[in-house]
């Protein structure tokens, strides 16, 4: 195994570990959340993290997996931000929508979700079997 193959394996292993963590967090939130308010947003907030590892593991080719994971991460950020906005507006401490989105973006779970996407994309760039690199040979 060459350096590129080792880097590819390590990147995907780390992405897999993070995706398991995101999925476990999603299962935890699904058990703990009250679905009576904002049911659609709450379902997205719970379902998208739960699907992170299955999508990472089962969707092939990896480029399609990265695309689906990126859409899921962006949708999760939107749903989580909307739920955060609802909470802060009810309590009267909201600053601005962009501040709420940026604050949500800085949470560990959202960062982990986006890290799975980034690591998957970087692993594709490093992969020596990728069609991206084989065209130049």
Sine and cosine of phi, psi and omega as CSV:
sin_phi,cos_phi,sin_psi,cos_psi,sin_omega,cos_omega
0.00,0.00,0.77,-0.64,0.00,-1.00
-1.00,0.05,0.01,-1.00,-0.05,-1.00
-0.89,0.46,-0.66,0.75,0.00,-1.00
-0.90,0.43,-0.64,0.77,0.03,-1.00
-0.91,0.42,-0.63,0.77,0.04,-1.00
-0.92,0.39,-0.69,0.73,0.04,-1.00
-0.89,0.46,-0.67,0.74,0.03,-1.00
-0.86,0.51,-0.73,0.68,-0.02,-1.00
-0.91,0.42,-0.67,0.74,0.01,-1.00
-0.91,0.41,-0.66,0.75,0.02,-1.00
-0.89,0.46,-0.71,0.71,0.00,-1.00
-0.94,0.35,-0.56,0.83,0.05,-1.00
-0.90,0.43,-0.70,0.71,0.02,-1.00
-0.91,0.42,-0.66,0.75,0.06,-1.00
-0.89,0.46,-0.64,0.77,0.03,-1.00
-0.90,0.43,-0.67,0.74,0.03,-1.00
-0.90,0.45,-0.70,0.71,0.04,-1.00
-0.89,0.45,-0.64,0.77,0.00,-1.00
-0.92,0.40,-0.55,0.83,0.10,-0.99
-0.90,0.44,-0.68,0.74,0.04,-1.00
-0.88,0.48,-0.68,0.74,0.03,-1.00
-0.89,0.45,-0.67,0.75,0.01,-1.00
-0.90,0.43,-0.68,0.73,0.03,-1.00
-0.90,0.44,-0.63,0.78,0.07,-1.00
-0.89,0.46,-0.66,0.76,0.04,-1.00
-0.88,0.47,-0.64,0.76,0.05,-1.00
-0.91,0.42,-0.65,0.76,0.05,-1.00
-0.88,0.48,-0.72,0.69,-0.01,-1.00
-0.93,0.37,-0.53,0.85,0.02,-1.00
-0.90,0.43,-0.56,0.83,0.03,-1.00
-0.96,0.27,-0.57,0.82,-0.17,-0.99
-1.00,-0.08,-0.28,0.96,-0.17,-0.99
-0.99,0.11,0.49,-0.87,0.11,-0.99
-1.00,-0.08,0.92,-0.40,-0.09,-1.00
-1.00,0.05,0.07,1.00,-0.04,-1.00
-0.96,0.27,-0.49,0.87,0.04,-1.00
-0.98,-0.22,0.69,-0.72,0.02,-1.00
0.74,0.67,0.87,0.49,-0.11,-0.99
-0.85,0.52,-0.71,0.71,-0.04,-1.00
-0.90,0.43,-0.72,0.70,0.03,-1.00
-0.90,0.43,-0.65,0.76,0.00,-1.00
-0.91,0.41,-0.62,0.78,0.05,-1.00
-0.91,0.42,-0.66,0.75,0.07,-1.00
-0.89,0.45,-0.67,0.75,-0.01,-1.00
-0.87,0.50,-0.56,0.83,0.00,-1.00
-1.00,0.01,-0.67,0.74,-0.15,-0.99
-0.96,0.29,-0.64,0.77,-0.07,-1.00
-0.89,0.46,-0.71,0.70,0.07,-1.00
-0.91,0.41,-0.59,0.81,0.02,-1.00
-0.87,0.49,-0.57,0.82,-0.04,-1.00
-0.99,0.12,-0.09,1.00,-0.08,-1.00
-0.85,0.52,-0.81,0.59,-0.03,-1.00
-0.93,0.38,-0.70,0.72,0.05,-1.00
-0.86,0.51,-0.63,0.77,0.04,-1.00
-0.93,0.38,-0.69,0.73,0.03,-1.00
-0.85,0.53,-0.66,0.76,-0.10,-0.99
-0.99,0.12,-0.61,0.79,-0.20,-0.98
-0.98,-0.21,-0.45,0.90,-0.06,-1.00
-0.98,0.18,0.82,-0.57,0.01,-1.00
-0.75,-0.66,0.54,-0.84,0.05,1.00
-0.95,0.30,0.22,-0.98,-0.04,-1.00
-0.85,0.53,-0.49,0.87,0.02,-1.00
-0.91,0.41,-0.61,0.80,0.05,-1.00
-0.94,0.35,-0.62,0.78,0.05,-1.00
-0.87,0.50,-0.72,0.70,0.01,-1.00
-0.89,0.45,-0.63,0.78,0.01,-1.00
-0.91,0.42,-0.73,0.68,-0.01,-1.00
-0.91,0.42,-0.67,0.74,0.03,-1.00
-0.89,0.45,-0.60,0.80,0.03,-1.00
-0.92,0.38,-0.64,0.77,0.08,-1.00
-0.90,0.44,-0.65,0.76,0.03,-1.00
-0.90,0.43,-0.67,0.74,-0.01,-1.00
-0.91,0.42,-0.66,0.75,0.03,-1.00
-0.91,0.41,-0.66,0.75,0.04,-1.00
-0.91,0.41,-0.64,0.77,0.04,-1.00
-0.89,0.46,-0.68,0.73,0.05,-1.00
-0.86,0.51,-0.68,0.73,0.02,-1.00
-0.90,0.44,-0.72,0.70,-0.01,-1.00
-0.91,0.41,-0.70,0.72,0.01,-1.00
-0.90,0.44,-0.66,0.75,0.03,-1.00
-0.90,0.43,-0.65,0.76,0.02,-1.00
-0.90,0.43,-0.65,0.76,0.05,-1.00
-0.91,0.41,-0.64,0.77,0.06,-1.00
-0.90,0.43,-0.64,0.77,0.02,-1.00
-0.89,0.45,-0.67,0.74,0.03,-1.00
-0.86,0.51,-0.70,0.71,-0.02,-1.00
-0.91,0.41,-0.75,0.66,-0.07,-1.00
-0.95,0.33,-0.50,0.86,0.03,-1.00
-0.95,0.31,-0.57,0.82,0.06,-1.00
-0.91,0.41,-0.56,0.83,-0.02,-1.00
-1.00,-0.02,-0.17,0.99,0.12,-0.99
0.98,0.18,0.48,0.88,0.03,-1.00
-0.85,-0.52,0.30,0.95,0.02,-1.00
-0.94,0.34,0.62,-0.78,0.08,-1.00
-0.99,-0.13,-0.89,0.45,0.01,-1.00
-0.41,-0.91,0.30,-0.95,0.00,-1.00
-0.89,0.46,-0.69,0.72,-0.01,-1.00
-0.90,0.43,-0.57,0.82,0.05,-1.00
-0.91,0.42,-0.64,0.77,0.03,-1.00
-0.92,0.40,-0.67,0.74,0.03,-1.00
-0.90,0.43,-0.68,0.73,0.01,-1.00
-0.92,0.40,-0.61,0.79,0.05,-1.00
-0.91,0.41,-0.65,0.76,0.05,-1.00
-0.91,0.41,-0.64,0.77,0.01,-1.00
-0.89,0.46,-0.43,0.90,-0.03,-1.00
-1.00,0.06,0.00,1.00,0.04,-1.00
-0.96,0.28,0.47,-0.88,-0.07,-1.00
-0.88,0.48,-0.64,0.77,-0.07,-1.00
-0.93,0.36,-0.64,0.77,0.03,-1.00
-0.93,0.37,-0.67,0.74,0.06,-1.00
-0.88,0.47,-0.64,0.77,0.03,-1.00
-0.91,0.41,-0.65,0.76,0.02,-1.00
-0.88,0.48,-0.73,0.68,0.02,-1.00
-0.94,0.35,-0.51,0.86,0.06,-1.00
-0.90,0.43,-0.60,0.80,0.07,-1.00
-0.86,0.50,-0.70,0.72,0.01,-1.00
-0.90,0.44,-0.75,0.66,-0.05,-1.00
-0.90,0.43,-0.70,0.72,0.01,-1.00
-0.90,0.44,-0.61,0.80,0.05,-1.00
-0.91,0.42,-0.67,0.74,0.03,-1.00
-0.92,0.40,-0.67,0.74,0.02,-1.00
-0.91,0.41,-0.62,0.79,0.04,-1.00
-0.88,0.47,-0.59,0.81,0.06,-1.00
-0.91,0.41,-0.62,0.78,0.02,-1.00
-0.93,0.37,-0.55,0.83,-0.03,-1.00
-0.99,0.16,-0.45,0.89,-0.09,-1.00
-0.85,0.52,0.85,-0.53,-0.02,-1.00
-0.98,0.18,-0.18,0.98,0.06,-1.00
-1.00,-0.07,-0.01,1.00,-0.06,-1.00
-0.92,0.38,0.58,-0.81,0.03,-1.00
-0.93,0.38,-0.37,0.93,0.03,-1.00
-0.87,0.49,-0.65,0.76,-0.06,-1.00
-1.00,0.02,-0.44,0.90,-0.10,-0.99
-0.97,0.24,-0.26,0.97,0.03,-1.00
-0.94,0.35,-0.49,0.87,-0.05,-1.00
-0.99,0.13,-0.09,1.00,-0.06,-1.00
-1.00,-0.10,0.00,0.00,0.00,0.00
